């Protein structure tokens, strides 16, 4: 029992460190978003609030707010890859680029639903729209 009491502060500190990293964590679920491609999406789009939780059907759902700080509308594309608890990629037939407009000075929430119940980590990629990747 004394050993358990000594571990409680360490566990609390571990939780704070996990929350301060890029991305989001919710129990066994975690997710992160990153810019990709040759475009300057990172100069135009910021990644706002990230959320991850289980849906009513017990599959994970990851959502991130894309924030356009520019004074022009921008078309972006995103795709997500899911991993199981061991870090093994979970295959998904739906893994393809999705396109959205983020209007000047506004934000747009985009999400990905895990392909099955084993998927617990989502990595989302965001880039400026490129018709060649469609």
N, C-alpha and C positions, 0 to 999 in steps of 0.2 A: 504494500500500500504506500509506504514512504517513497519507494522508487517511482511509483505512478505520480505522486504529488510533485516530485522533482521534474518530471517530464512535462507537466502541464504548461509552465512558462515557455519551454522550448517549442512545444506544439503551437502555442499562440504566436510566437515570433515567426515560425515557419509559415503560418497562414498570412501574416502581414507581408512577408517577403513575396509570397506568391501573388498577392493582390497588387503589389507595386510594379510587377513586371508588365511588359507589353502584352496585351491580350486580356482575356477574361477567364476566370476559373469559377466553377460552381460544383463543389464536391468532386466527383470523378470526371466531370465535364470540363473541357477547356477549349479555347479558340483564339485565333489571332488573324489579323489582316495585314497584308503587306502590298506595297506597290510593285508592279513588274513591268517589263517592256522598255522600249527605247524612248517612249514619250516622257513628258515631264508631269505625269499625273500627281506626283508627290508635291509639286509646286502649286497645283491647282486644287486638289482634293485633300481634305484632312479626314482622318478617321476619328469619328466621335465615339459615343457610347457603344460599347460592345456588350451583348447579352447572350447567355447560353443557358438553356434549361431543357427539361423533358417536356414533350407535348402530352396531350391527353392520351395519345396512343403509345406512350412510353418510348418514343424515339427522340433523339436530341435535335434541337433547333438552335442555330447560331444566327445572330442578327447584329449588324453594325450600321451606324449612321455615317453616310458619306456627306461631307460638308463642303460646299462650293464657296470658297472665299473670294472667288473672282467676280468680275462684273459682267461676265458673259456666260451663257448657258454652255454646258459641256456634256458630251456624250461619253459615257464610260462603259466598260464591260468588266464583268467579274465572274469568277468560277471558284468553286470550293472543292477541297479534297478532304475526306474523312479518314480517320485512323482508329483502330481499336485500342484497347487498354495496353497492349504490348507494343504499340507503335507501328503495327503492320497496316499498310494501306488497305482500306475497304473499297473493293471495286464497286463502281456505280455506272450504270448505263447512261445516267442523266448528267454525267460530268461534262459540261460544255459551257461555253461563254454565254452569259446573259447580258443584255444591253439595257441601260437605263439612261435617262436624261436627268442631270442634276442642274436645276435652274440657278441662275446667278443669285448669290447671297442666300441660298436655301440649303436644305439638307434632304436626303432621301435615305430611308431605311431599306437595306437589302438583307435577304436572309437565305439560309440554306437548311434544308431538312436532311438529316442523316439517312442514308440508304437502308439501314437496318438497325436493330437494337444493340448490336455490338459496337457501333461507332460512337466514340466518346470525345474525340478531338477533331476540331475543324480548322483547316488552314485555308483562308480565303485570299485570292489574288485579285488585284484591281489594276486595270490599265486604261489608258485612253482608248477609245473605240478605234479598232483597226479592222476594216472589212476583210482583210486577208486572213484573219484568224477565225473567221466564222465558219 
